[in-house]
Amino acid sequence: MLLKRQFNKKGEVAHLDVLIGQDVGKEWHPSQRVIDGGTAEGWLSIADGKVTIKTAPDADDHVFEIAARPGFYCCHCGELLQAGNEAAQAHVAENHSGEESPDPSNPAGYRQDNFTRLVRVS
């Protein structure tokens, strides 16, 4: 998704234009920097477990449900784990010992997501 800021006469961000993917995909994985920047500039809001991108006045806003926040996740069961490699390794050893990781990209059986996983609602 490519977003372009549109400014008002005061130089403030008024809204965003979605330039690529008017039919925005079902998921979006913005970094914490994008979330923080969008909130600070006013084109992104978070409320009731949803993230909204404010678009042009004549267009529909893009609304996403927060499916997962940044952190360590088990590749076997999807559980959000305590922060840190040691806690993640302990979870895998205690709960999935001897099982091959279902995610070939994460052979240790856990992964660290550095983004928020959002699912498109409208």
N, C-alpha and C positions, 0 to 999 in steps of 0.2 A: 504494500500500500504506500503510495507517495502522497504526502500531505503538503499543501502549500498554504502558508499563513497569508491572510488578507487583513490589512490594517485599516483602522478608522482615521479620521483627520487628526486625532491627537497622537497618532503613532502607536496606538495600542492594538493588540491583536483582536480583531472583531469576530472572525470565524476562520474556518479552514475550508479549503477546496480539496476534495479527494480527486487527484488527477489520474491515478492509475487504479483501476479496479472499482469503477462505480458500483459494480456488484461485488463489494468487498467479500472476501472469502469467509468461511465459517469461523476461522480462528485468526487471532492476531496475538503476537508475542512481543509486546513493547518492553524495552528495558526500563529499569527504575528511573533512569535519567529522562526518558521520554515522558513517563508518568509525572514525575516531579516538574519538569519543564512545562508540560501542557497544563497542569494544575496552576502553576504560578502565572502563566500567561492567560489563563482563563478560557482556553478552548477545549479543555478536558475537565470533566467533573467526575467525582466518585461519590455514590450514595446508594444505600440499600443493596450492596453487593454488586453494583453495576457501574460500568465506566461508560460515559457518554462523550462523544466527540461532537462539538458544536460546529455545524456546517453553515452554509449560506442561508439567509433568511427564507429563501424560496425552496430550500431542499430539506429533506428529512435528516435529522441527526442520526449518527451511527451509535447504536447502543450495544454494549457487550456485557455479558455476565462474567464475573470473576470465577474462573474454574480452578485456578491454582496460583499460589503466590510463589515468589522465589524461595528456594530452599533445597534441601536434600530429599530425594524420593527413592523409594525402593522400586526397582524395575520388576520385581516379582509380584508384589501386591499393590503397588502404587501409593503406599502409605507415606505421609509426610514424616520425615525423621527428624530427630534432634540435630541441630547444626553440628557439623564437623565430621571429618572422615572416620574418626574412631567410633563414634556413635552409629554411623551408617554401617561400618564394617561389623560391629557387634550385632546389629539388627539382622543383617544377612546371615551371619554365623549362627545366631540363635533360632531364626525362623525359616531359613532356606538352605541349610547346610547340605552340601553335596549336589545341589541343583545348579544346572548351568543357567547363566543369565539369559533371560528372554530377549535382551537387547544386546546385539553383537557390538554396538558402539560403546557399551558400558559393561565390559566383562566382569567387573567386580560385583555386579548385581545392584548397584545404586548409581544415581546420577545427581548432579547439582545443576538446577535450573537457575539461571541468572536473569530471568524475565518473569513477567506475569502472564499466565496463559488465560486469554480471554476468548469467550465463545460468543459469536454474533447472535443477538436477539432480534434486533430490527435495524 
